[in-house]
Amino acid sequence: MSGGLSSGSAPSRAGLNNAFAWSDPPDVQSFTSSGTWTKPAGAKWVRVRLVGGGAGGGSASSGSGQAAGGGGGGGAYVEHIFAASDLGSSETVTVGAGGAGGNSTAPGGSGGASAFSTLSAGGGTGGSWSGASTTGSAAAAGGAGGTGSGGTIIANGGSGAAGRILGGTSTLANAGGSSAWSPPGAVSTSQAPGANATGYGGGGSGAFAATAGGAGGAGAGGRVIIETYF
């Protein structure tokens, strides 16, 4: 049976969940690549959740000593409930790509923004690359998390952790930043390239170099989920 909300301004998230406890099942569409959403017939309310792409981790260059690139930033999360009448018969869905891990002496690539109607979930910024050091100190900054706009619920992406060398030894974790749909990227603790992010919107970890250079891990792509209530 159809459920318990009258038309008008969009309800709160809690109000929507309560009101539709006895409603017909929603139409749920999940996008992991860009496309077009077509509004179902009879739609009343549309709940949209999106996360931007995570950034890649920074590289660690070869040479004497150790190096640790910074982790990439995570993508932002945005959520909003639209009255279906406020949306067109179709809407463009943009899903942000994950950023590539940095290679050689390069930072990680930034993640792309995800978008729907007036909503935008920004991608993370790539982690900085690190040069090798035997005695000196150096820090490779982690990338900033993405920022969101337009939604009633916004959670900015987590920043990537810095990679730091002190006296020729790696002393700080270089994990990728988290998103609402991805945990922090794994930390490299020995000679290894950065770990690729898992889930959606997480940042890749920075590389760790002890005897040879390494590439940063790739960021995870974003996602958009659209639920239509009748």
N, C-alpha and C positions, 0 to 999 in steps of 0.2 A: 504494500500500500504506500501511497505517496506521503511525503512527510511534512513536517510541522513547522515550516518557516513561510511567512508571508513575504511578498516582494517588498523592496525598499533598500535601505542601506545594508551593506554587507555585514553579516554577524561576526562575532569574535570566533576564534578557532575553537574555544571550549563550547561556545553556544552552538556552533555548527555540528560538532561531534555529538552533543547531547540531542539536538533536534533531529538528527538523522539516525538515531539509534534504531528507529522503527521504519526507516525509509527503504525505498528500492535500492539495490546495490548501485554504487556509483560506477560510471564508466572511467576506467583508469588507463591512461596512456603514458608510457615511459619512453623518453628520447635520450639516446646516448650519442646521437649525431643530429645535425641540424635538419629541419624539415618543416612541415606545415601541419598545424592542428586545425581540424574542422569541427565546429561546434555541433554536438549531437542535438537532434530534435528534442524539444521538451526540456532543455537545460534550464535550470534556475540559478544555481550557484556553481562557481568553478574555483577550486582550490589549486593553486600553482606553487610548486616548490622547485627551486633550482639552485645549483651550485656551480661555480666557475671552475675553470681548469687549474690544476696545480702546476707550479713552476718546476723546472729542472734544477738539480743540484749543480754546484760548481765543480770544476775539474781540479785535480792536484797534479802539478807538473813534476816531471822527472828531474833528478839531480841529486846532489849530496844532501843527506838529511831527510827529513820527513815533511810532508805537506798534507793539509786537510782542507778541502773546499767547503764552502758554506752550503747549508741545506736550502732548497727552494721553498717559497711561501705557498701556503694552501689557498684554495679558492674560497670566496665568500659564499654564504648561504642566505637565500632570501625566500620568504613565504608570504603569500597574500591570498585573500578570498575575494573574488570578483562576483558581482551580480552578472549573470550571463548576458543580460541586456546591454552591459557596458562593453562587451567584446564583439568583434566582428564575426561574420559567418565563418571566417577562417583567420588564423593568426600565424605569423612567422615564429618559428621556434629556433633559437640559436643556441647551440651547445658548444661551450668553449673547449678547445683542444688543450691537452697537456703540453707543457713546455719540454723541449728536448734537454737532456743532460749536457752540460758543457764538456767540450773535448779539448785536449791539448792545454792551451792557456786561455780558456774561454769560460765566461760565466754560464750558468744555466739559462735556458730560454724561458721567457715569461709565459704563463698560462693565458688562455683566451677567456673572454667574458661570455657568460651564458645570459640569454635575454628572452623575455616574453612580454609583449605589450609594453607596459610602463615599468616593468621590473628589469633590473640588471644585477647580476652577481659577478663581480670582477674576478679575474684570474690573479694568481700570485706572481710575485717578482722572482726572477732567477737568483740563485745563490752565487756569490762571488767565487772566483777561482783563487787558488793558493800556490805560491811558489815554494820550492823546497828550501829548508834551512837546517844547518847543523848546530849553530850556536845562538843565532839570533831569535827574535820573537816576531811573530806576524799573526794577523787575524784576518780571516776571510769571512766577511759578514754574511749572515743568512738573509734570504730574501724576505721582503715584507709580504704579509698576507693580503689577499684581495679584499676590496670593500664593496658593499652592496648598497642598492638604493631602490626606492619605490615600494617596498613591502611593509607590512605591519610587523613582521618578524625579520630581523636582520642579524646575522652573526658573521662578523668578519673572519677571514681565514687566519690560521695560526702562522706566525713568522717561523721561517727556518732557523735552526740553531747555527751559531757561528762555528767555524773550524779554526782552532787556534794552535799555534806552535810556540812553545816556550822552551828556550834552550835546546832546540832541535828535536823536541818530543811533542807529539800531539797531546794536548791537555783538555780540550773541550769536545763534546759531542757535536756532530754535524748533521743531526737528523733533519729530515724534511718537515715542513709545517703541516699541521692537521687541517681537515675541513670537517664540516658536520657529518659527512658521509665517508670519512677516511681517517684512520689513526695516523699519528706521526710516523714518518718514514724511519726505517731501521738505520742504526748507526754503524758506520764502518769502524772496526777496532783493529784491523790489521790491513796489510797490503790488499786493497780491493777497490774496484770501482764503486761508485755510489749505488745504493739500492733503489730500484724503481718503486714508485709509490703504488699502493694498493687502494682498492675502493674507488671512489669518485672524488676528484678535487684535491687529493693530497699532493704535497710537494715531494720531489725526489731528494734523496740524501746526497751530501757532498762526497767526493771521492777521498780516499785515504792513500797516501803514497809513502812507502818506506824505501823501496829500491827502484821503483819504476813509476811513471806517471799513470794516472787513471782518469776515466771520464766520470762525470756526475750522473746520478740516477735520473730517469725521466719522471716528470710529473704525470699524475693521472688526469684523464679527461673529465669534463664536467657531466652533468646529468640534469634533465628537466622531467618532472612528474606532474601530470595534469589530471585532476580528479573532477569529474562532472557529476553534480547531484541534481535529481529530478523532483 
